[in-house]
């Protein structure tokens, strides 16, 4: 019962989606840095913040516990898929369009965002633990 009705309403699935997206962005930035001297390589980016914001802001009414067996539960998280897009800009380092400073900045930003999201998720699990056990740490 907890897995079916309580956990989908905790937001944990959305945190997982955010962590997966930040992990993908880190891999794409690392790929860009690795190809900084590859002739003709086009820099790539991961786009997901807009859909992530909508997923966190979206507040749906919770479904009643007595759902018919084939009903669609309201409040279940929908999968927000990050997109990897090739960037076509005017920047050129003489070999391709990878700006090393920009990529290093993006890597640090992504690392900080990932760390922040893990702290939020840790707090969410601590809240769930306190609610289940009835003990506050």
Buried (B, 14 or more C-beta within 10 A) or exposed (E): EEEEBEEBBBBBBBBEBBBBBBBBBBEBBEBBBEBBEEEEBBBBBBEBEEBBEEBBEEEEEEBEEEEEEEEEBEEEBEEBEBEBEEEEEEEEEEEBBBBEEEBEEBBEEBBEBBEEBBEBBEEBEEEBEEEEEEEEE
